[in-house]
Amino acid sequence: MKCQDAEKYIMKYMDGEISKQEAEQLNEHIQHCPGCKRDFEFYDAMVELFEEMPLYEAPADFEMQVMLQIQTLEEGKQYCHIKNRIWGHIWGTFTVLFGTGAILAFYKEEIMASLAQQPYFDRWLSGLGPIEATIAQQGEALQAMTENVSLWTDKILVNSGGILLMLLSIACGIQYMLLKRKKETDKVRHR
């Protein structure tokens, strides 16, 4: 018998599935092979050790509790999967719109010149002139408002640096307390 076969027979012996003929072959092999004999004695000692250990009974509702936890985890994964898909669609749409807008903004002249050469689009493009002027006016008004807000914010920050620092400290303290409470809640849930 080869040592590989002896190893298989040792495992069958440990599982209680060895036939009488296989047991005799294994016994004969380990009488002549010190390595396999040492392995057999090691595994046999482990089995004896496990047999001496006390048995513990699982609580009556153990299986139900495990299944409920698995179900809760699966529902959470499903919710995250749906949420991720929705955000993926939103970001995908935003990317397409932003990219299209950027292309139109950067190549406006070339696109308008190309469209002006087409008879159908020539009439349509003449109607875009007033719309473009209105958009430009609104952009200038928005830029002026942004500059005013920036100046106003600068004045407030200069005049109320201490108040801002105090509010920031309070916000940091509240955030710390919330994170600490969440961490304690998570510890309780995982027990």
N, C-alpha and C positions, 0 to 999 in steps of 0.2 A: 504494500500500500504506500502511496506517496503522501507526503506531509500535507499537501493540498486537500486530499481526500480525508485525511485524518481531521483536519480543521473543520471540514463540513460535518463530519460525524460528531465532533465535539459539540458543535452548535445544535445538531439534532438531539444529542444527549441532554444538553441544557434545556431545550424546549420540551423534552419528554416525548420526542417523536422518533426515537431511534428503534430500529427493529433488533431482534435478538441476534441475527446474523451480523448486522452492522456493528453491534456492541462487541461481539466477539472479535471481529476484525480490528476494531479500534483498540481493544484491550491488548491484543497481540502486538499492534504497532507501538503503543506507548511503553510496552515492556522493553523495546529495543531502541526507541528514539527519545533521548533525554529532553530535547527541545519541545516535542509534542507533549511529553509527560508533564513538563513544567507548565505548559499552557493549560493542559487539562486540570491540573491541581489548582492553578490560579482561578480558572472559571468556576471550578467546583467550590472553592472557598468563597467566592462571591455569592454563589447561589445559597450556600449555607448561611452566610451573613444576612442576606435578604430575607430568608425564611425565619431568622431569629427576630427580625424587626417587628414591632407591633403594627397591626393594621389599623388604619383610620378610616372611619366612615365619612363620606361626604354628606353635607346637609341634605335633607329631603328635597328642597327646592333648588339645589345646586345647578342642575341641568337647565331649569327654566331661567334662572338668573343669568347664566352664561349666554343662553339664546337671546334674551332680552338685550344684553349688552352688545351682542353681535348685530342684532337688528338696529339698535340705536346708532352704531358705528356706520352701518350700511346706509341708513337714512341720511346721516350727516354727509357721507361721501356723495350721495345722489344730489343733495342740496348744493354742495360745493360744485359739483359737475355742471348743474344747470346754471348756477350763478356765473361760473367761469365762461360758459358758452355765451351767456347774455353779454357779459363784458367783452368777450371776444368779438361779437357782432358789432357792439357799439364802437370799439376801437378800430375795427376793420372799416366801418362806415366813415368814421372820422378821418382815418388815414387816406381813404380814397378821395373824400371831399377836399381835404387839405392838400393832397398831392395835385388834384385837378386845379384847385385854386392857385397853387404855386406855379404850375405850368402856365396857366392863363395869365398870371401876373407877370411872369418873366418873359413870356413870348407874345405878349399882347399885340405889339406892333406887327410882328410877322403873321400872326393868325388873322388879324384884321385885314392886312394887305392881301393875304391869300383868299379870304372870303370876299373881299371887294371885287376880285376878278370874276367872281361867279355872278351871273345876271340876277338870280333869285335872291342872293344874299345882299346884293348892293342896296336894294330898297330897304331891307331889314336892318342893315348896318346904319343907314341914315337915321333910323329911329332910336338907335342906341346912343347917339351923341348927347341928347338931353339927359338920359339916364346916367351916363358916365359923368357928366358935369355935376349932377345931383349927388352922386356917390362921392365925388371928389370934395364937394362942399361939406358933406356930412363927415368925411374923414378929417378935414381941417378942423371942423367944430369939435370932433372927438379928441383930436390932438390938443387943442387949446384947453378943453376941459381936463384932460389928463395932466397937462402942465400945471393948471390951477390947483388940482387935487394934490399934486406932488409938492407944490410950494406950501399949501395949507398944512400938509402932513409934516413937512420939514419944520414949520413954525411950531406946531404942536409938540413934536418930538424935542425940539430945543428947549421949549418952555416947560415941558413936563417930563423931563428925563427921569426924575426921581419917581414920579407916579407910574411911569411905564415900567421901571425896574421893579417897583413894588408889585404891580399887577402880574408881571412875568414871574416873580418869585411865588406869588400866590398860585398862579396857574401850574407852576412846576410842583408845588406842594400837593395840590389837588391831584395832579397826574400820578405822583408817587403813591398817594393813599389809594387811588383807584387800582393801580397795578399791584400793590400789596394785597388789597382785598381780593382781586382776581386770582392771585397766586394762592392765597389761602383757600379760596373756593375750589380751585383746580386740585389742590392737595386732597381736600375732602372727597371730591368726586372720584379720584383715582384710588381711593382706599377700598 
